[in-house]
């Protein structure tokens, strides 16, 4: 049995995860969609476990997700993990075969991963609260502004590229859907009005009817965490 750096022994893929993490949510969806066996290792960011010495040896950024492979290799950054899973487990692909469509899916997904999510994560709000001493109303204004800016752009892209499909691109989920659903889930949890975004809402309903997405949901993750304690 191999050992991850400074951590317990492993026998399969290990995903370091936290139920409130949008980035980890998307990785759980991909793992479930591809039917990959993995073990969840829970990192409670609210309690500061991501700053523990052992975890920082695993991921010096102190962020989740981190995926530990059977040979002890550690992969961080959710999109790098998604690309790895797509290449290692080609069954049930999350990228289309056509090169142009693959680029469209990657572009849509990266709009979320690189431009949308980083503006709406807890470490940003904690810095705004603790270091900048911004009020809740100011922090909420930031969140609402960038949420609507992001969803308006995504809605326009979906209307342009795929206006009548159940998923972002075509008749089955892709990395675009894997990245969109956690962002929508987070927005709904925080009472963002998504009524202007018809295509976004259609895709979300289609995806959340699937078992892979349901099992990856934050509530399922938090329930599993409670059962493990």
trRosetta pair geometry for C-beta under 8 A, 3 or more apart (Angstrom, degrees):
i j d omega theta_ij theta_ji phi_ij phi_ji
1 9 4.4 45 134 -179 124 128
1 10 6.9 165 180 65 92 34
1 11 5.6 -48 -128 -80 102 84
2 9 6.9 142 83 -155 36 76
2 10 5.7 -31 79 61 87 88
2 11 8.0 151 34 -88 78 37
2 70 6.1 120 23 172 142 56
2 71 6.4 -150 -112 -127 166 24
2 72 5.3 -134 166 -49 127 93
3 7 7.0 169 -179 71 77 63
3 8 7.5 -120 -137 144 83 21
3 9 5.2 -56 -93 -101 76 63
3 10 7.0 138 -115 12 26 81
3 72 6.8 18 82 -97 43 119
4 7 4.1 -13 81 55 106 116
4 8 7.4 19 38 60 100 44
4 10 5.6 61 -28 -16 99 127
4 14 6.6 -76 -47 45 145 151
4 58 6.6 22 158 -109 120 111
4 68 4.6 -24 -101 -153 131 153
4 72 5.6 168 -106 -134 49 78
4 74 7.2 90 -150 -74 105 104
5 57 5.3 -135 125 138 116 110
5 58 6.0 170 66 -87 103 65
5 72 6.9 102 -35 -173 74 110
5 74 7.3 -55 13 -36 115 133
6 54 5.0 -161 133 -140 118 79
6 57 4.7 51 25 82 148 152
6 58 7.1 -125 59 -49 106 83
7 10 7.8 34 103 -40 110 105
7 41 8.0 9 -173 -141 141 161
7 54 6.2 115 -81 175 80 114
7 58 6.5 31 -34 -69 132 125
7 68 7.7 -116 65 -78 146 168
10 14 5.1 -88 -123 -36 133 125
10 39 7.3 -160 -141 43 90 133
10 68 6.0 -156 -64 113 170 124
10 70 7.0 -149 114 -122 110 48
10 72 7.8 151 43 -87 127 63
11 39 7.9 75 53 -19 79 137
11 70 7.7 3 175 -125 25 93
12 37 5.5 -62 -170 115 150 101
12 38 6.1 -158 128 -116 110 39
12 39 5.8 118 70 -13 104 98
12 70 6.8 -27 -131 -85 26 96
13 31 7.7 -158 103 -128 146 127
13 36 6.6 8 30 153 149 115
13 37 7.1 142 34 98 99 59
13 38 4.0 -49 88 -112 105 95
13 39 7.1 168 90 21 54 69
13 67 6.3 -16 -168 -168 104 97
13 68 7.0 152 -159 77 52 57
13 69 6.4 -21 -108 -115 78 46
13 70 7.0 -57 -65 -46 56 76
14 38 6.8 167 -91 -170 16 89
14 39 5.3 -25 -110 69 68 95
14 41 5.5 28 -180 -15 104 120
14 67 7.1 153 79 -158 54 47
14 68 4.1 -4 56 53 107 107
15 24 7.3 127 166 -154 110 101
15 27 6.5 174 -144 123 130 127
15 28 7.1 136 145 -83 161 76
15 31 6.9 -82 -55 -45 150 162
15 38 5.1 51 -13 152 108 136
15 39 7.2 174 24 82 73 43
15 40 5.6 -33 71 -109 96 56
15 41 6.8 176 84 24 41 78
15 65 6.0 -28 -167 -158 88 121
15 66 7.7 155 -156 79 44 47
15 67 5.6 -13 -103 -104 69 76
16 24 7.9 -100 104 -112 53 129
16 41 4.8 -35 -98 77 65 106
16 42 8.0 167 -154 -88 57 7
16 43 5.3 41 178 -22 97 124
16 55 7.3 139 -157 -138 151 105
16 58 7.0 113 -34 126 158 147
16 59 7.3 -147 68 -8 151 133
16 64 5.3 -130 118 -120 89 101
16 65 6.0 147 74 -158 70 61
16 66 4.2 11 40 51 123 91
16 67 7.6 -139 19 -68 77 33
16 68 7.5 69 -23 -14 98 100
17 21 6.8 -147 -165 47 60 131
17 24 4.4 143 -137 -177 79 140
17 27 7.6 -141 -100 74 107 119
17 28 6.7 71 -129 -62 145 113
17 40 5.3 -57 36 -149 129 96
17 41 6.9 124 19 64 76 52
17 42 6.4 -44 74 -105 76 52
17 43 6.8 151 65 22 24 88
17 64 5.8 135 -118 -180 25 138
17 65 5.9 2 -91 -111 67 96
17 221 6.7 -114 137 -150 126 132
18 21 4.5 90 68 -15 90 113
18 24 6.0 123 41 26 59 156
18 42 6.8 98 -95 -161 60 68
18 43 5.1 -73 -58 75 104 78
18 44 6.6 139 -122 -104 112 27
18 45 5.1 36 -146 -9 172 104
18 50 7.7 -53 -38 -59 144 117
18 64 5.1 135 6 46 99 157
18 221 8.0 100 159 148 22 138
19 218 4.3 104 176 -156 90 80
19 219 7.7 108 -168 -58 130 17
19 221 3.8 171 -102 99 96 119
19 222 4.3 31 -96 -57 177 82
19 225 6.6 -102 -31 -13 124 137
20 45 6.9 -113 62 47 116 120
20 46 7.6 76 18 -40 149 104
20 122 7.0 45 132 -39 126 137
20 218 6.5 68 -83 -140 38 132
21 24 3.9 56 93 17 124 108
21 25 6.4 -177 97 -19 64 81
21 45 7.2 111 -61 -10 103 141
21 64 5.0 -83 -89 86 170 111
21 65 6.9 148 124 -50 147 74
22 25 5.5 -52 -152 27 32 120
22 26 7.0 30 155 -19 64 99
22 117 5.4 -159 97 -135 142 117
22 120 7.9 54 -16 96 154 97
22 121 7.0 -113 22 -98 116 94
22 182 4.5 133 -156 144 75 122
22 183 6.3 59 -155 -78 132 58
22 185 8.0 167 -116 66 84 103
22 186 5.5 -30 -86 -46 114 142
23 26 6.3 -55 -161 29 32 106
23 27 7.1 26 148 -13 63 105
23 63 7.5 18 61 162 155 112
23 64 6.8 160 80 108 111 65
23 65 5.9 -147 121 -3 98 86
23 78 4.0 -151 -171 -39 91 139
23 113 7.8 85 -113 -135 88 86
23 117 6.8 111 -65 169 84 153
23 182 7.8 175 -48 122 17 162
24 27 5.5 -54 -153 36 43 111
24 28 6.3 46 150 -22 71 102
24 64 4.9 -5 -59 135 127 108
24 65 4.2 129 -102 -62 83 101
24 78 7.0 -129 -70 -96 34 118
25 28 5.9 -55 -152 33 31 111
25 29 6.7 34 151 -21 63 102
25 181 7.7 -136 140 100 117 91
25 182 3.7 134 94 -108 133 128
25 185 7.0 -143 -178 55 160 144
25 216 6.2 109 -165 152 65 103
25 217 7.7 23 -144 -131 107 28
25 218 6.3 -39 -97 -60 118 85
25 221 7.9 -107 -100 -20 76 149
26 29 5.7 -48 -153 30 36 115
26 30 6.7 33 152 -16 65 104
26 78 5.5 76 70 174 116 136
26 82 6.8 -35 135 -71 109 127
26 113 7.9 -89 43 -90 171 102
26 178 5.1 91 -160 152 89 87
26 179 5.3 26 -125 -98 142 52
26 181 7.6 143 -99 59 76 89
26 182 5.1 -92 -54 -3 81 139
27 30 5.8 -55 -151 36 36 110
27 31 6.3 36 153 -18 68 106
27 65 4.9 -45 18 5 157 167
27 67 7.1 -150 -169 -60 144 118
27 78 5.4 -124 -49 -141 104 91
27 81 5.2 0 -116 107 120 139
27 82 6.6 -122 -101 -65 70 80
27 85 7.9 148 -149 -22 77 145
28 31 5.8 -55 -146 38 32 111
28 32 6.2 29 157 -16 66 109
28 215 7.7 -141 157 110 107 78
28 216 3.7 152 116 -140 107 101
28 221 7.0 -85 -96 -76 170 122
29 32 5.9 -63 -150 40 27 108
29 33 6.1 29 155 -23 66 110
29 178 4.9 176 96 -138 130 86
29 181 6.6 120 -87 61 159 136
29 182 7.5 -132 -18 -42 132 103
29 212 6.1 84 -160 141 64 96
29 213 5.6 19 -127 -105 107 63
29 216 4.3 -145 -72 62 61 173
30 33 5.6 -52 -142 35 30 113
30 34 6.3 13 163 -4 64 111
30 81 7.8 150 66 122 146 93
30 82 5.4 -173 -63 -122 167 82
30 85 5.2 111 143 89 125 157
30 86 7.8 -67 -162 -54 128 78
30 94 6.3 -45 -126 -43 97 163
30 175 7.7 17 -93 -108 119 76
30 178 5.4 41 -63 -142 89 147
31 34 6.3 -70 -148 47 24 99
31 36 4.7 -91 -156 60 75 110
31 38 5.5 -48 -164 11 144 137
31 85 6.7 -107 -80 -126 62 149
31 216 7.8 137 54 -95 89 118
32 35 7.4 31 -177 -73 33 35
32 36 7.9 -81 -57 39 20 75
32 211 7.5 -140 163 118 121 75
32 212 3.8 155 118 -151 106 80
32 213 7.5 -174 86 -48 138 27
32 215 5.1 163 -128 75 149 120
32 216 5.2 -132 3 -50 142 107
33 92 5.9 -168 148 139 84 131
33 94 6.7 81 106 -74 148 114
33 173 6.5 -108 -125 80 144 136
33 178 7.4 -87 -8 -90 149 114
33 210 7.9 28 -102 139 90 137
33 212 4.2 84 -76 -179 61 161
33 213 8.0 37 -68 -50 98 67
34 85 6.1 -171 9 169 160 111
34 89 4.5 82 178 122 139 140
34 91 6.7 119 -151 82 83 81
34 92 5.2 -176 -110 73 58 119
34 94 7.7 -69 -59 -30 104 111
35 91 7.8 -35 40 97 114 121
35 92 7.1 108 3 15 99 148
36 85 6.8 -102 -23 -143 157 111
36 89 5.8 -97 -72 -66 115 164
40 221 7.5 -174 -146 -140 157 89
40 224 6.7 66 56 124 155 139
42 225 5.0 112 -114 -117 156 106
42 228 7.0 157 -5 70 137 147
43 49 4.9 -159 -161 100 68 116
43 50 5.3 78 164 -75 124 79
43 55 6.3 102 -122 -123 126 148
43 64 5.3 173 58 -62 134 131
44 47 4.2 28 112 27 118 110
44 48 7.8 0 101 34 82 35
44 49 4.7 83 53 5 70 127
45 48 7.3 49 -168 -79 38 21
45 49 6.8 -89 -76 46 33 81
45 50 5.0 11 -107 -12 80 125
45 64 7.2 -119 -56 9 119 117
45 122 6.9 123 124 73 136 149
48 51 5.0 -42 -179 35 86 113
48 52 7.5 117 129 -44 77 75
49 52 5.4 -16 -163 -15 54 118
49 55 6.5 97 150 -20 73 153
50 55 5.8 -118 -145 121 36 151
50 62 4.6 99 146 178 94 81
50 63 6.6 46 -169 -89 136 21
50 64 6.6 -107 -105 -26 121 91
51 55 7.3 29 31 68 7 120
51 56 6.8 23 -158 -55 38 114
51 62 5.3 24 -87 -143 59 136
52 55 4.7 79 64 13 91 104
52 56 6.8 -164 88 -9 43 88
53 56 5.8 -59 -145 38 30 111
53 57 6.7 36 155 -24 64 100
54 57 5.9 -53 -159 27 32 112
54 58 7.0 26 147 -14 62 105
55 58 5.4 -56 -157 36 42 113
55 59 6.5 -28 164 42 76 88
55 62 6.8 80 115 -124 109 64
56 59 7.0 -79 -131 75 31 52
56 60 5.7 52 -175 -118 76 45
56 62 5.7 -12 -97 -77 86 87
57 60 7.8 30 -111 -72 16 71
58 66 5.6 103 141 141 112 164
58 68 7.2 -59 -151 -72 118 117
58 74 5.9 180 -170 -124 74 151
59 62 6.5 170 105 -58 94 19
59 63 6.2 -107 142 51 135 61
59 64 7.7 142 55 -83 165 45
59 66 4.5 -130 -51 -79 131 137
59 74 6.9 -151 -70 165 76 135
59 76 5.1 123 -125 -91 113 136
61 76 6.7 144 27 168 126 156
63 66 7.8 129 90 -47 63 93
63 76 7.0 98 75 -167 99 121
65 76 7.2 178 96 -139 58 59
65 78 5.7 89 31 -89 108 82
65 81 6.3 -33 90 -12 126 165
66 74 5.9 -11 -176 -167 107 103
66 75 7.2 155 -162 78 57 45
66 76 5.1 -24 -108 -94 79 84
67 74 7.2 147 78 -157 47 51
67 75 4.6 -16 62 61 100 97
67 76 7.7 -180 21 -77 70 36
67 81 5.0 124 -4 -124 137 121
67 84 7.5 -173 78 74 149 146
68 72 6.8 -22 -170 -143 98 36
68 73 7.4 156 -155 81 51 44
68 74 5.5 -21 -100 -100 72 73
69 72 7.0 -37 72 35 75 15
69 73 4.4 4 37 57 122 93
69 74 7.7 -143 10 -71 80 28
69 75 7.1 63 -32 -8 103 104
75 80 5.8 -149 -178 118 104 110
75 81 5.3 138 121 -89 120 79
75 84 5.7 -33 -151 -18 170 163
76 80 7.1 41 87 60 40 132
76 81 7.7 -46 -171 -46 11 106
77 80 4.2 62 85 13 107 114
77 81 6.8 174 89 -13 54 86
78 81 5.5 -58 -152 37 35 113
78 82 6.3 37 152 -22 68 104
78 113 6.6 -147 76 -133 110 117
79 82 5.3 -46 -145 34 39 115
79 83 6.4 40 154 -18 66 102
79 109 7.1 135 -118 138 113 116
79 110 7.1 54 -120 -97 156 76
79 113 5.0 69 -55 -175 124 165
80 83 5.8 -53 -148 37 31 110
80 84 6.4 36 151 -22 63 106
81 84 5.5 -53 -148 35 32 115
81 85 6.4 32 155 -19 66 104
82 85 5.8 -54 -148 36 30 110
82 86 6.4 33 153 -21 63 106
82 94 7.3 -89 -176 90 100 148
82 109 7.9 -137 108 174 161 148
82 175 5.9 101 163 -128 137 116
82 178 6.7 147 -129 112 133 148
83 86 5.6 -53 -148 34 32 114
83 87 6.5 24 156 -13 65 108
84 87 6.0 -64 -151 40 29 104
84 88 5.9 13 161 -8 69 114
85 88 6.0 -60 -133 46 28 101
85 89 5.6 -25 -178 34 68 110
85 94 8.0 30 101 19 105 134
86 89 7.3 -69 -117 62 13 71
86 90 7.2 52 171 -102 53 54
86 93 6.7 62 -151 -147 91 73
86 94 5.6 -102 -100 48 107 100
86 95 5.8 55 -159 -4 143 113
86 175 7.4 -36 -67 -64 138 120
87 90 7.2 -1 -156 -69 23 84
89 92 7.7 -14 140 53 101 90
90 93 6.1 -8 -174 -81 62 94
93 96 7.7 137 118 -86 124 17
93 97 7.7 88 87 -60 161 72
94 173 6.7 -29 -126 117 85 84
94 174 5.3 122 -179 -154 63 45
94 175 4.8 94 143 -51 111 73
94 178 6.3 11 -160 -21 139 136
95 102 4.9 43 178 -127 107 94
95 105 5.9 180 -128 79 70 149
95 106 7.6 21 -121 -53 113 91
95 174 6.4 86 -95 -153 32 101
95 175 6.2 8 -73 -8 77 114
96 101 3.8 -30 71 109 150 125
96 102 5.4 -137 61 -64 80 67
96 105 6.3 154 4 -20 96 137
96 169 6.6 -92 -38 129 127 127
96 170 6.7 135 -88 -20 119 150
96 174 6.6 -28 -35 -106 81 135
97 101 7.7 33 57 60 45 124
97 102 7.7 -96 113 -51 6 109
98 101 4.2 68 75 17 106 110
98 102 6.6 -171 89 -15 51 84
99 102 5.5 -52 -145 33 32 115
99 103 6.5 32 156 -19 64 102
100 103 5.8 -54 -155 34 32 110
100 104 6.6 34 148 -20 64 104
101 104 5.4 -49 -148 34 38 115
101 105 6.4 39 154 -19 67 102
101 169 6.2 144 -168 174 101 136
101 170 7.7 49 -167 -39 139 123
102 105 5.9 -54 -150 36 31 110
102 106 6.3 29 153 -16 65 108
103 106 5.7 -55 -145 40 32 111
103 107 6.1 36 155 -24 66 106
104 107 5.7 -54 -147 34 29 113
104 108 6.4 27 156 -17 64 105
104 161 6.0 150 -167 -147 136 148
104 169 6.3 137 106 -104 117 144
104 176 8.0 -21 125 -62 77 138
105 108 5.9 -56 -149 37 30 109
105 109 6.2 25 155 -15 65 110
105 168 7.3 114 -120 104 79 123
105 169 5.4 -100 -83 22 94 156
105 174 4.7 -88 -136 146 135 140
105 175 5.4 99 157 52 111 94
105 176 4.8 -112 -147 -34 75 105
106 109 5.7 -58 -143 41 30 109
106 110 5.9 25 160 -17 67 111
106 175 6.9 28 -88 78 52 138
107 110 6.0 -59 -143 40 25 107
107 111 6.6 37 153 -29 61 101
108 111 5.7 -49 -157 22 30 117
108 112 7.3 22 150 -10 60 101
108 154 7.1 88 -156 -134 92 87
108 157 6.0 168 -106 130 98 147
108 158 8.0 81 -129 -68 135 77
108 161 7.9 -109 -65 40 128 159
108 168 6.2 159 135 171 161 140
108 169 7.5 179 18 -36 153 118
108 176 4.2 19 94 -121 131 112
108 179 7.6 158 121 65 81 128
108 180 7.7 -24 150 -56 109 110
109 112 6.0 -61 -164 37 37 107
109 113 6.0 21 151 -11 74 114
109 174 8.0 -115 -53 123 120 93
109 175 4.6 -20 -74 128 153 102
109 176 5.2 -115 -58 -92 85 50
109 178 7.3 13 -119 65 120 91
109 179 4.3 129 -141 6 80 151
110 113 5.4 -57 -129 48 39 105
110 114 5.0 9 179 4 78 118
110 115 7.6 65 140 -1 65 95
111 114 7.1 -49 -108 50 12 89
111 115 5.4 -42 -164 41 50 122
111 116 6.4 49 139 -20 67 110
111 150 7.8 149 148 -152 96 86
111 153 6.7 -144 179 118 137 125
111 154 6.7 164 110 -85 136 87
111 157 7.4 171 11 -19 168 162
112 115 7.3 -39 -72 54 6 77
112 116 4.6 -42 -138 41 47 129
112 117 6.0 57 160 -27 69 99
112 150 7.4 88 -111 -173 64 122
112 154 7.3 45 -69 -88 96 131
112 179 4.4 146 72 149 143 117
112 180 6.3 -139 -73 -82 157 53
112 183 5.5 -114 -151 -40 120 148
113 116 7.6 34 -2 43 17 88
113 117 6.0 -12 -133 19 29 129
113 179 5.8 -73 -48 -140 92 135
114 117 7.9 59 3 40 12 95
114 118 7.1 -12 -178 -8 29 122
115 118 7.3 -68 -147 31 9 104
115 119 7.7 -2 160 -12 47 113
115 150 7.2 165 113 -112 92 100
116 119 6.6 -80 -172 31 29 105
116 120 7.1 -24 158 17 66 115
116 146 7.4 152 -148 158 60 98
116 150 3.9 93 -123 -136 109 139
116 154 7.8 11 -73 -45 151 122
116 183 6.2 17 125 -128 136 143
117 120 6.3 -92 -151 54 34 88
117 121 6.4 47 164 -52 76 107
117 183 6.5 -106 -77 -94 87 105
118 121 6.4 -43 -141 1 31 120
118 124 7.5 114 165 -51 58 136
119 124 6.8 119 -165 -135 30 176
119 142 7.7 -143 170 162 96 97
119 146 4.3 -124 126 177 139 160
119 150 7.7 -175 53 -50 129 128
120 124 7.2 -79 -100 53 9 142
120 143 5.8 94 -124 -134 98 80
120 146 6.0 -166 -54 96 102 124
120 147 6.4 81 -88 -71 149 84
120 150 8.0 -85 -11 -4 134 152
120 186 7.0 125 130 131 126 141
121 124 5.3 97 64 6 70 105
121 125 7.5 -149 101 -2 35 91
122 125 5.7 -60 -148 41 39 107
122 126 6.0 38 156 -21 73 106
123 126 5.6 -49 -140 37 33 112
123 127 6.4 36 157 -20 63 104
124 127 5.9 -58 -153 36 28 109
124 128 6.4 28 151 -18 64 108
125 128 5.4 -52 -145 38 35 114
125 129 6.2 31 155 -16 66 107
125 139 5.5 79 -141 -163 91 128
125 143 7.5 15 -87 -65 118 115
126 129 5.7 -57 -145 41 31 108
126 130 5.6 4 167 1 70 116
127 130 6.4 -62 -123 50 24 91
127 131 5.0 -22 -167 28 66 120
127 132 6.6 56 139 -5 69 101
128 131 7.5 -28 -72 54 10 81
128 132 4.9 -38 -146 47 45 127
128 134 4.6 -39 168 35 91 128
128 138 7.4 -154 169 109 121 104
128 139 5.2 137 112 -101 138 102
128 142 7.0 -125 -119 19 165 161
129 132 7.4 34 -3 55 11 82
129 133 7.3 38 -180 -108 33 26
129 134 6.4 -80 -86 56 40 77
129 139 6.4 -2 -64 -67 87 148
130 133 7.6 -14 167 -69 10 57
134 138 4.1 -113 -180 89 106 133
134 139 5.4 129 109 -53 117 84
134 142 8.0 41 141 -18 158 132
135 138 4.7 99 54 6 76 100
135 139 7.1 -143 97 -1 41 87
136 139 5.7 -58 -147 41 34 109
136 140 5.9 35 154 -21 68 108
137 140 5.6 -53 -142 38 29 112
137 141 6.3 36 154 -24 62 104
138 141 5.6 -49 -149 31 31 115
138 142 6.7 36 151 -20 62 100
139 142 5.6 -49 -155 31 35 115
139 143 6.5 34 149 -18 65 105
140 143 5.6 -54 -148 37 35 112
140 144 6.2 31 156 -16 68 107
141 144 6.0 -56 -143 39 29 107
141 145 6.1 31 158 -22 64 108
142 145 6.0 -59 -149 34 25 110
142 146 6.4 5 165 -2 64 111
143 146 6.6 -68 -147 44 23 96
143 147 6.0 26 158 -23 64 114
143 190 6.8 -89 155 152 140 149
143 192 8.0 -122 139 -77 97 114
144 147 5.7 -56 -142 36 28 113
144 148 6.3 18 165 -11 65 108
144 192 6.7 173 -119 -114 71 94
145 148 6.5 -68 -155 40 23 100
145 149 6.2 22 154 -18 63 113
146 149 5.3 -50 -139 39 36 116
146 150 6.1 38 159 -21 66 106
147 150 6.0 -61 -151 38 26 108
147 151 6.2 13 160 -9 65 111
147 187 5.6 135 -156 -115 128 110
147 190 8.0 -149 -82 86 157 127
147 192 4.9 -104 146 -126 153 149
148 151 6.0 -55 -134 44 31 103
148 152 5.9 37 163 -25 66 108
148 192 7.5 -162 -59 -165 76 115
149 152 6.1 -57 -146 33 22 111
149 153 6.8 19 157 -15 59 108
150 153 6.1 -63 -156 35 29 108
150 154 6.4 22 154 -14 67 110
150 183 7.4 -113 132 -180 138 138
151 154 5.5 -55 -143 41 36 111
151 155 6.0 42 156 -24 68 104
151 187 7.2 59 -60 -99 135 166
151 192 7.9 152 -17 144 149 135
151 194 6.7 -119 -165 -126 160 85
151 196 7.8 113 118 79 119 100
151 197 4.9 -70 163 -75 114 154
151 200 5.9 -17 -158 -62 99 170
152 155 5.8 -52 -146 34 28 113
152 156 6.6 29 154 -19 61 105
152 196 7.4 -10 -94 113 82 129
152 197 7.4 -117 -84 -85 42 106
153 156 5.8 -56 -152 34 31 111
153 157 6.6 30 152 -18 65 105
154 157 5.7 -54 -150 35 34 111
154 158 6.4 31 155 -16 67 106
154 180 6.9 141 -170 -118 147 110
154 197 7.5 32 82 -150 98 130
154 200 6.1 74 107 -86 116 115
155 158 5.9 -58 -148 38 30 109
155 159 6.3 29 155 -18 66 108
155 196 7.3 -71 -61 123 174 84
155 197 4.4 -125 -79 -134 130 87
155 198 7.4 90 -146 38 116 60
155 199 5.6 140 -142 47 71 106
155 200 5.5 -65 -83 -26 86 108
156 159 5.8 -56 -146 38 30 111
156 160 6.3 27 156 -18 64 110
157 160 5.8 -61 -149 39 30 110
157 161 5.9 1 165 1 69 116
158 161 6.3 -65 -129 49 25 93
158 162 5.9 -53 -159 64 66 81
158 163 7.1 119 141 -93 69 48
158 168 6.2 -94 -109 -142 106 72
158 199 4.0 173 112 131 135 146
158 200 6.9 169 16 -60 156 62
158 203 7.2 -107 -131 -32 151 135
159 163 5.2 44 -150 -102 49 96
159 199 5.8 -149 -60 -25 73 149
160 163 7.6 118 2 -58 8 97
161 169 6.9 -35 132 -99 123 90
162 165 4.7 -40 175 22 114 120
162 167 8.0 -24 135 92 151 57
162 168 6.4 106 60 160 142 41
162 169 5.4 -167 -36 -107 155 48
162 170 7.1 -81 -126 -31 145 42
163 199 7.0 -86 -137 -96 52 130
165 168 7.6 -10 88 93 118 12
165 169 7.0 43 80 -160 155 12
165 170 5.7 -82 -163 -116 155 2
165 171 6.3 -111 -155 -69 108 51
166 171 6.7 56 34 -134 103 51
166 202 6.9 -128 -144 154 47 98
166 203 7.3 124 155 -109 47 53
166 206 4.0 143 168 -116 97 151
167 170 6.1 -19 68 73 111 57
167 171 6.9 112 22 -157 111 8
167 172 6.3 -38 13 102 156 12
167 173 5.3 -150 -134 -90 146 47
167 174 6.8 127 143 7 130 82
167 176 7.7 120 157 80 94 107
167 177 5.1 -47 -160 -66 104 137
167 203 5.8 79 -143 -134 38 90
167 206 5.7 -129 -71 106 65 144
167 207 6.9 95 -114 -65 90 90
168 173 8.0 58 21 -141 92 55
168 174 6.2 -100 63 48 109 105
168 176 3.7 -120 89 113 157 128
168 177 5.1 -159 0 -59 109 76
168 180 6.3 150 -64 -9 131 147
168 203 5.4 47 -60 -127 68 144
169 174 5.2 -16 55 14 108 146
169 176 5.6 95 -1 27 107 146
170 174 7.0 83 40 -33 110 119
173 177 4.1 -104 -146 65 88 146
173 178 6.6 98 165 -47 116 78
173 207 6.1 90 -97 -112 120 96
173 210 7.1 -89 -31 13 135 168
173 212 8.0 -133 36 72 158 133
173 213 7.9 175 -88 -53 158 116
174 177 5.7 108 49 9 55 94
174 178 7.3 -103 113 -2 37 95
175 178 5.1 -51 -143 38 41 119
175 179 6.2 34 159 -15 70 105
176 179 6.3 -65 -153 40 25 102
176 180 6.1 21 154 -20 64 114
177 180 5.6 -56 -136 37 32 110
177 181 6.2 35 168 -28 68 104
177 203 6.2 -145 -114 179 92 112
177 206 8.0 -78 -133 89 134 106
177 207 5.2 174 -178 -89 117 132
178 181 6.8 -49 -146 22 19 108
179 182 7.1 -63 -164 35 33 101
179 183 7.0 25 151 -13 65 115
180 183 5.8 -72 -159 40 37 111
180 184 6.2 31 154 -18 76 109
180 200 7.0 -149 -175 -143 125 84
180 203 6.1 3 107 118 150 136
180 204 7.2 -120 129 -75 107 79
180 207 7.7 160 80 -13 103 161
181 184 5.8 -57 -147 38 32 109
181 185 6.2 37 156 -23 67 106
181 203 7.8 -126 -72 130 78 95
181 204 6.1 139 -116 -122 72 73
181 207 5.0 -118 -84 112 129 152
181 208 6.8 155 -144 -60 121 85
181 213 6.0 -98 -173 -143 167 122
182 185 5.4 -50 -143 35 34 116
182 186 6.3 36 157 -20 65 104
183 186 5.9 -52 -151 34 30 112
183 187 6.5 30 151 -19 62 107
184 187 5.5 -56 -149 36 34 112
184 188 6.3 32 156 -18 68 105
184 194 6.9 53 -145 -107 92 157
184 200 6.4 170 -93 166 123 104
184 201 7.8 155 -146 -96 138 49
184 204 4.6 -116 123 -99 166 133
185 188 6.0 -57 -149 37 28 108
185 189 6.3 30 154 -20 63 108
185 217 7.0 -173 -129 -139 149 85
185 218 6.7 153 149 0 138 112
186 189 5.7 -55 -149 35 30 113
186 190 6.4 7 158 1 64 113
187 190 6.1 -73 -149 51 28 97
187 192 3.9 -64 -173 46 92 133
187 194 6.2 96 121 -63 132 115
188 191 7.6 43 -174 -72 33 26
188 192 6.9 -77 -68 47 30 83
188 194 6.9 -41 -77 -8 82 133
189 218 7.9 -5 -69 50 151 149
193 196 7.4 64 124 -2 94 90
194 197 5.1 -63 -173 44 79 110
194 200 6.4 -113 -171 97 115 124
194 201 5.8 139 132 -72 117 104
195 201 7.9 21 -113 -49 30 148
197 200 3.8 -4 146 32 117 125
197 201 6.0 131 98 -23 78 89
198 201 5.9 -62 -150 38 28 108
198 202 6.4 31 154 -22 66 106
199 202 5.5 -50 -146 33 35 114
199 203 6.4 34 156 -17 66 104
200 203 6.0 -57 -152 37 29 109
200 204 6.4 29 152 -21 64 108
201 204 5.5 -52 -145 35 33 114
201 205 6.4 34 156 -19 66 103
202 205 6.0 -56 -152 34 29 108
202 206 6.5 27 153 -17 64 107
203 206 5.7 -57 -149 37 32 111
203 207 6.2 26 158 -16 67 110
204 207 6.0 -60 -145 40 28 107
204 208 6.0 14 164 -10 66 114
205 208 6.3 -62 -137 43 25 101
205 209 6.7 32 159 -28 60 106
206 209 6.2 -62 -163 24 27 113
206 210 7.8 25 146 -23 59 104
207 210 5.9 -58 -168 21 43 113
207 213 4.8 125 157 -78 84 165
208 213 5.3 -116 -103 118 42 134
208 214 6.6 96 -167 -73 62 75
208 217 7.7 61 -133 -78 97 122
209 213 7.8 41 44 55 32 128
210 213 4.8 78 71 13 93 105
210 214 6.8 -166 92 -10 45 90
211 214 5.5 -58 -143 39 34 113
211 215 6.1 30 162 -18 70 107
212 215 6.2 -56 -146 36 25 107
212 216 6.6 16 156 -13 59 114
213 216 5.8 -65 -148 41 31 108
213 217 7.0 56 151 -53 63 88
214 217 5.9 -29 -161 -13 35 117
214 220 6.9 102 150 -42 60 144
215 220 5.6 -156 -160 149 36 167
216 220 6.9 71 57 61 6 132
216 221 7.5 15 -175 -49 39 106
217 220 4.8 93 62 7 82 103
217 221 7.1 -148 98 -5 43 89
218 221 5.3 -58 -147 38 36 115
218 222 6.1 31 158 -18 71 104
219 222 5.8 -53 -143 38 32 106
219 223 6.3 34 155 -20 64 105
220 223 5.7 -53 -147 36 30 113
220 224 6.4 32 153 -19 64 105
221 224 5.7 -55 -150 35 31 111
221 225 6.4 34 151 -22 64 104
222 225 5.4 -48 -148 32 36 116
222 226 6.6 38 153 -20 65 101
223 226 5.9 -53 -152 34 33 110
223 227 6.5 30 152 -17 64 107
224 227 5.7 -57 -149 38 33 112
224 228 6.4 32 153 -23 66 108
225 228 5.8 -59 -151 33 31 111
225 229 6.9 35 153 -31 64 102
226 229 5.9 -51 -155 19 34 114
